[in-house]
């Protein structure tokens, strides 16, 4: 049973896993998007989101914690200067994972992990969508008011037709069996 099992081991020792995730996090910060296997991307998401949370704090202690995780001063500077500013009003969910299919050779599931873009672009799109959905809802209400509800008696008639059709098919089967025996 997997009770309280927190993370993926990825078939690596602890030191190898930590170093690999630190290198992947550095690459993600510097390039905003990397391609890797799906389990590694899912595990990297945890590290990347924690780094953004540290970047949003903008304290010396947070900067030193980030340096202890990714070990690259340029990446930490970009994290605190650019990436953390993108997610100022957002609480969590800073990354997105796209599934790409399977890798040739070993058939491993591949994925792209990336940091989301600014919230301003997203908020404009969501405002347009909410206006459209409100208009659709009003149109549906108007249609419901003008149309009358269907009668329930019609549904009973169809059920009786179905039951009589079943009876006739069973009679045909029994007569076919009798003719085959003789």
Buried (B, 14 or more C-beta within 10 A) or exposed (E): EEEEEEEEEEEEEEEEBEEBBBEBBBBBBBEBEBEBBBBBBBBBBBBBBBBBBBBBBEEEEBBEBBBEBBBBEEBBEBBBEEBBEBBEEBEEEBBEBEEBEEEEEEEBEBBBBBBBEEBEEEEEEEEEEEEEEEEEEEEEEEEEEEEEEEEEEEEEEEEEEEEEEEEEEEEEEEEEEEEEEE
